Amino acid sequence: MERPQLALHQLHAFTVLAEELHFGRAAVRLGIAQPPLSQQIRRLEEKVGHPLFERRPGGVVLTSAGRELLPAARRALGEVADGLEAARRAGGGEAGLIRVGFAASLALTILPGMLRAYRERHPAVEVRISEMTTAPQVAALLGRSIDVGLLREPPDVPGLVAEAVLSEPFVAVLPVGHDLAGQRVVPVAALAAEPFVLLGPEAGPTVHERIVGVCRAAGFEPRIGQHAVEWQTVCALVEAGLGVSIAPASVRRVRLKGVAYRRIEPADARTVVAMCRREGETDPLVVRFVEVARACMP
């Protein structure tokens, strides 16, 4: 049996009349004349196949069919109202889901404050974060499995735009017993003979090349003995005596007893953290996240 198609305005008219139990008062509340209200109720009764109201002197009362329809009509109208409100909030970037990729070291710098500020301003938005190195973030952005990426030294990739949110200096990462660990500032050239532990090029190709470039500018090609996927692992391998490293200054928050972090010369050797998104992105959720991220820039 085919279900009747009920118009929302007819259900609304029905619920108002069921509350007022008087055509005149219901028509005033609806802002329409009484004859159009009567026509709407009559059409609704035709679809139901039974009278919904019993006419009596001074007003109307609900029939058994009307009493059965009333809670369903209220639920339907409520669900539509809730849906419209949810759509408005989502369209304004105030509700929904945003997926953010981030480099692990950013959990030691700007990420906590940025996420806290965003959740305070947009509490109804679900934020789903994924720890990812640079190359996987780029692939996830292009594949639309994340909406925003926070990564170091973003590559120039067609279809993506990058906006710098942080610039931080590099530091030397040394075993505490190393001769250079006693110095406050370590010249990069002094590391020329040391084996290096670096973030692998497959994990972060541009930041890897950036650090190699810092070494080349100091006059040597770094001898890389170990690669790692995360900066925390880099520091752990340095503590184990497998080499030294040059890393973003934020790794100093990785507290390892056997590791010393020292400023380097030249002091202008820095790394850039960028916020990446798809070119031409208009999703209000992304737009609002970008706004908050900009406000959190140091």
C-alpha positions in Angstrom: 0.0 0.0 0.0 1.4 3.4 -1.0 1.9 5.7 1.9 0.2 9.1 1.6 2.5 12.1 1.1 1.8 14.6 3.9 2.7 18.3 3.4 4.4 19.9 6.3 2.2 22.9 6.3 -0.8 20.7 6.7 0.7 18.9 9.6 1.6 22.2 11.2 -2.0 23.4 10.7 -3.3 20.2 12.2 -1.1 20.4 15.3 -2.0 24.1 16.0 -5.7 23.2 15.6 -5.3 20.2 17.9 -3.8 22.6 20.5 -6.4 25.4 20.1 -9.4 23.2 19.4 -11.0 26.2 17.7 -10.7 27.1 14.0 -10.8 30.9 14.6 -8.1 30.9 17.3 -5.9 28.4 15.2 -6.3 30.6 12.1 -5.2 33.7 14.1 -2.2 31.8 15.5 -1.2 30.6 12.0 -1.7 34.0 10.5 -4.2 32.8 7.8 -7.9 33.1 7.2 -10.2 30.5 8.5 -11.4 29.1 5.1 -7.8 28.2 4.0 -7.3 26.5 7.3 -10.4 24.4 6.9 -9.2 23.5 3.4 -5.8 22.3 4.7 -7.5 20.1 7.4 -9.9 18.7 4.9 -7.1 17.7 2.5 -5.2 16.1 5.3 -8.3 14.2 6.3 -8.7 13.0 2.7 -5.1 11.6 2.8 -5.7 9.9 6.1 -9.0 8.6 5.0 -10.8 9.5 8.3 -12.0 12.6 10.1 -9.4 14.1 12.4 -11.7 16.4 14.3 -15.3 16.2 15.4 -17.0 19.5 15.0 -19.0 20.7 18.0 -20.6 23.9 19.1 -17.9 26.3 20.3 -15.0 24.3 18.8 -13.7 20.9 17.8 -12.3 17.8 19.5 -9.8 15.2 18.2 -11.2 12.0 16.9 -9.4 8.7 17.6 -7.6 9.1 14.3 -6.6 12.6 15.2 -5.3 11.5 18.6 -3.2 8.9 16.9 -1.8 11.3 14.3 -0.9 14.1 16.7 2.3 12.7 18.4 3.6 11.5 15.0 2.9 15.0 13.5 4.8 16.6 16.3 7.7 14.3 16.0 7.9 14.9 12.2 7.8 18.7 12.6 10.4 18.5 15.4 12.7 16.4 13.3 12.5 18.8 10.4 13.1 21.8 12.6 16.1 20.0 14.1 17.4 19.1 10.7 17.1 22.7 9.5 19.0 23.9 12.5 21.7 21.3 12.0 21.9 22.3 8.3 22.2 26.0 9.2 25.0 25.3 11.8 26.9 23.0 9.4 26.5 25.6 6.6 27.9 28.2 8.9 30.8 26.0 10.0 29.3 25.6 13.5 28.6 21.9 13.4 29.9 18.8 11.6 33.2 17.0 11.4 36.6 18.3 10.5 39.6 16.0 10.1 43.1 17.4 10.9 46.4 15.8 10.2 49.5 16.9 12.2 53.2 16.2 12.5 54.0 14.6 15.8 56.4 17.3 16.9 53.6 19.9 16.7 52.0 18.3 19.7 55.0 19.9 21.5 54.3 23.4 20.2 51.2 25.0 18.6 48.8 22.1 18.2 47.3 21.9 21.8 46.6 25.7 22.0 45.2 25.7 18.4 42.8 22.8 19.1 41.8 24.3 22.4 41.0 27.6 20.9 39.0 26.0 18.1 36.9 23.8 20.4 36.2 26.9 22.6 34.9 28.8 19.6 33.1 25.9 17.9 32.1 23.4 20.6 29.6 21.6 18.4 32.2 20.6 15.8 33.7 17.2 16.1 37.5 17.4 15.6 39.2 14.2 14.4 43.0 14.4 14.5 45.5 12.0 12.9 49.2 11.9 13.6 50.9 11.8 10.2 54.3 12.7 8.7 54.5 15.0 5.7 54.2 12.6 2.8 51.1 10.8 4.2 49.5 14.1 5.0 49.9 15.3 1.4 48.4 12.1 0.1 45.5 12.3 2.6 44.7 15.9 1.6 44.7 15.0 -2.1 42.6 11.9 -1.3 40.2 13.9 0.8 40.6 11.8 3.9 41.7 14.8 5.9 40.6 18.4 5.5 43.6 20.3 7.0 47.2 19.3 7.4 49.7 20.8 9.8 53.2 19.9 8.6 56.8 20.9 8.4 58.4 22.3 5.3 55.4 21.7 3.0 56.3 20.6 -0.5 55.0 22.5 -3.5 52.1 20.2 -4.6 49.6 21.2 -7.3 46.1 21.4 -5.9 47.3 22.3 -2.4 47.9 25.7 -0.7 50.2 26.1 2.3 50.2 29.0 4.8 53.0 29.4 7.3 51.9 29.3 10.9 55.2 28.9 12.8 58.9 29.4 12.2 61.2 27.9 14.7 65.0 27.5 15.0 66.9 24.3 14.6 68.9 22.9 17.5 71.7 20.3 17.8 70.6 17.1 19.5 73.6 15.5 21.2 74.3 12.6 23.7 74.9 14.2 27.1 78.5 12.9 27.2 79.4 14.4 23.8 82.3 16.9 23.9 80.0 19.6 22.3 77.3 19.1 24.9 79.2 21.4 27.2 78.9 24.3 24.8 75.9 26.7 24.9 76.0 27.2 21.1 77.3 24.6 18.6 78.5 25.6 15.2 77.0 23.3 12.5 80.4 22.8 11.0 81.6 21.2 14.2 79.3 18.3 13.5 80.9 17.5 10.2 82.6 14.3 11.4 79.7 12.9 13.3 77.2 10.3 12.2 73.7 11.7 11.9 70.3 10.4 12.9 67.6 12.2 10.7 64.0 12.0 9.9 63.8 9.8 6.8 63.1 11.3 3.4 60.1 9.1 2.9 58.5 10.5 6.1 59.3 14.2 5.5 61.2 14.8 2.3 61.3 18.6 2.4 62.4 18.8 6.1 65.0 16.2 5.5 66.4 18.2 2.6 66.2 21.4 4.7 68.5 19.9 7.4 70.9 18.4 4.8 70.9 21.9 3.2 71.9 23.4 6.6 74.9 21.0 6.7 75.9 21.7 3.1 75.8 25.4 3.9 78.3 24.7 6.7 80.6 23.0 4.2 79.9 19.3 4.6 77.6 16.5 3.5 76.0 14.8 6.6 76.9 11.2 7.0 73.6 9.6 7.9 73.8 6.5 9.9 70.1 6.1 10.9 66.8 7.3 9.7 63.6 7.5 11.9 60.0 8.3 11.2 59.3 10.5 14.3 61.4 13.1 16.0 60.9 11.4 19.4 62.6 8.3 17.8 65.4 10.5 16.5 66.1 11.8 20.0 65.9 8.2 21.5 68.5 7.0 18.9 70.8 9.9 19.8 70.5 9.0 23.5 71.5 5.5 22.5 74.7 6.8 21.0 73.9 6.2 17.4 74.8 9.7 16.3 73.8 13.4 16.6 71.0 15.3 14.9 69.7 18.7 13.9 66.0 19.0 14.8 63.3 21.6 15.3 63.7 23.4 18.7 60.3 22.0 19.9 62.0 18.6 20.4 63.5 20.0 23.5 60.2 19.1 25.2 61.1 15.4 24.6 62.6 14.9 28.0 65.3 12.2 27.8 68.1 12.1 30.5 70.7 11.1 28.0 70.1 13.9 25.5 71.4 17.5 25.4 69.8 20.2 23.1 72.0 23.1 22.1 71.5 26.2 19.9 73.3 26.2 16.7 75.2 28.6 14.5 74.1 30.0 12.1 71.2 31.1 14.3 69.0 31.9 11.3 68.7 28.2 10.3 65.0 27.7 10.9 62.1 25.4 9.9 58.7 26.4 8.9 55.4 24.8 10.0 52.5 25.3 7.5 48.8 24.7 7.4 47.8 23.0 4.2 44.5 22.6 2.6 43.1 21.9 -0.9 43.2 24.8 -3.3 39.8 26.6 -3.6 38.4 24.9 -0.4 35.2 26.6 0.6 33.9 24.2 3.2 32.8 26.5 6.1 34.4 24.1 8.6 37.8 24.5 7.0 37.3 28.2 6.7 36.6 28.6 10.4 39.5 26.3 11.3 41.9 28.4 9.2 40.6 31.6 10.9 41.3 30.2 14.4 44.7 28.9 13.3 45.7 32.3 12.0 44.7 33.9 15.3 46.9 31.4 17.2 50.0 32.2 15.2 52.8 33.4 17.5 
